[in-house]
């Protein structure tokens, strides 16, 4: 069954591995929801310290630069804010500490909807497979929100600190091979592109051809969703 996305949530949390992942994966959706009144936050699990092919770049300087790039992008998209877990690129483990960190943010921000990578999507054709940090972030996020965030005996120390359990209503998995939901981003595609271009440290191509590629990608998803431009997701619903 496929459908367009339902009504805009009151709040959303986008959990992604690297500083530019939210924009490329769901930037149009985040911009649309924020413009329509949702409180939208971004959580980045890594520092982005290894995201370069230049051996002369200092990882600490790169991480600081990418933090600044995220701040500019979040402001451009109109989001409520951004948080960072500060793990090194490639060092993420789907373990209790990572799940606890994500669960804590979920209980603090209490989003209706969480967006994250689809960890089951590994091989994309014969020329690309999904980055390990993406897969780990996806699995850890899913485990952190269901069942952990909603049950009191998971990470009970957080409740002793004053946090309370929180049940996420829906998850939107991006980068999926099995989309069942499309968000119309026709009025927000250019904002998504400009937000992605805030991440100058990651861009080898900054001209019109790359912008057109992003438009064509959104147009492809739009055809599946019955609109001009869209972002596709695998939507999971945990009940009313």
C-alpha positions, -999 to 999 in steps of 0.1 A, spaced: 0 0 0 13 34 -9 2 69 1 10 105 4 21 115 39 -6 122 64 -10 155 83 20 174 95 31 162 130 33 186 160 70 176 165 97 156 148 132 144 154 156 136 125 184 112 137 212 108 112 248 97 112 267 126 95 261 164 95 248 166 59 227 134 61 194 150 73 194 175 43 201 149 16 178 124 31 148 144 43 156 181 40 125 190 20 103 172 45 120 189 75 116 223 59 79 217 50 70 205 85 88 234 101 71 259 78 38 244 87 43 247 124 61 216 136 89 217 161 117 199 142 150 189 157 181 173 142 203 148 161 236 138 145 254 108 159 289 114 146 313 143 145 319 141 107 356 142 114 367 118 87 345 131 59 373 141 35 397 125 10 423 151 18 450 137 41 462 172 51 429 182 67 429 182 105 400 161 118 393 184 147 391 214 124 369 195 100 345 185 129 343 221 140 336 233 105 309 207 100 292 218 132 291 253 119 277 240 86 249 222 104 240 254 123 237 274 91 216 246 75 193 242 104 187 280 105 180 280 68 155 252 71 137 269 99 143 241 124 141 243 162 177 232 168 203 205 165 222 182 188 253 161 184 265 129 200 301 134 191 311 99 181 340 95 156 331 87 120 333 49 116 334 43 154 296 39 160 285 7 176 249 -4 180 253 -9 217 237 1 249 255 35 253 244 46 218 208 35 224 208 53 258 220 85 242 193 85 215 166 74 240 176 103 263 171 128 234 138 113 225 126 115 261 138 151 264 123 164 231 93 140 230 88 140 192 56 126 176 76 114 146 112 102 142 131 101 109 162 80 104 180 59 78 165 25 68 191 1 82 178 -28 61 187 -10 28 222 -21 21 229 -26 -16 218 0 -41 225 -15 -75 260 -26 -84 278 6 -75 269 16 -39 263 1 -5 250 19 25 276 34 49 280 15 81 274 47 102 240 50 85 231 14 92 242 16 128 223 48 134 192 34 119 192 2 140 201 21 172 174 47 166 147 21 161 157 1 192 159 33 212 124 44 204 106 10 204 105 -3 229 131 16 250 118 52 251 83 41 259 89 17 288 100 27 323 125 -1 330 147 8 299 173 32 310 155 37 343 183 61 355 169 87 331 135 85 349 153 89 382 168 122 368 133 135 360 127 124 324 95 104 316 87 77 291 76 87 256 59 68 229 69 78 193 38 76 171 55 71 137 89 65 121 99 77 86 128 56 72 147 74 45 170 59 19 147 29 17 143 3 -10 107 -1 1 90 33 2 53 33 11 48 71 17 58 102 -1 60 138 13 52 165 -12 82 189 -11 74 209 -42 73 242 -24 104 234 -4 129 217 -27 150 247 -34 153 254 3 165 217 7 191 223 -19 203 255 -4 205 238 30 226 210 16 249 235 0 256 249 35 278 218 38 306 232 16 332 208 31 314 179 15 307 193 -19 330 186 -49 303 199 -73 286 232 -65 273 242 -98 239 240 -116 244 203 -128 244 191 -92 214 212 -83 196 197 -114 205 162 -103 188 169 -69 157 182 -87 156 151 -109 159 128 -79 130 146 -62 111 145 -95 115 107 -96 101 104 -61 74 128 -70 62 106 -98 58 77 -74 39 100 -50 17 117 -76 32 152 -71 59 173 -88 86 168 -62 87 144 -32 108 125 -7 100 89 -2 100 70 30 91 37 46 65 48 72 60 28 103 30 35 126 29 24 162 -8 31 169 -29 61 177 
